[in-house]
């Protein structure tokens, strides 16, 4: 799993590319990124599945903020991103959430 960030100069946005490999997803058929940036909705567009079985998706997020998220795999399993900037405890799910920082100084 990895996060690749690019801060856009033309607008106050951070392009974040999320990637989870075939092995990390345990050969999943479907993976979705669910988090604060989409109000934790399970009805989001799934990540694009590549020919090699990896999944990827790029989101434009507001710069200057941090966002909690998790991967929802095959509509049944939650996973964190091992490449996250940090983790924060969630009392709602009694687990840690991944955090992506879109604060330029944090890079």
Secondary structure, 3 states (H helix, E strand, C coil): CEEEEEEECCCCEEEEEEEECCCCCCCCCCEEEEEHHHCCCCCCCCCEECCCCCEEEEEEEECCCEEEEEEEECCCEEECCCCCCEEEEECCCCEEEEEEECCHHHC
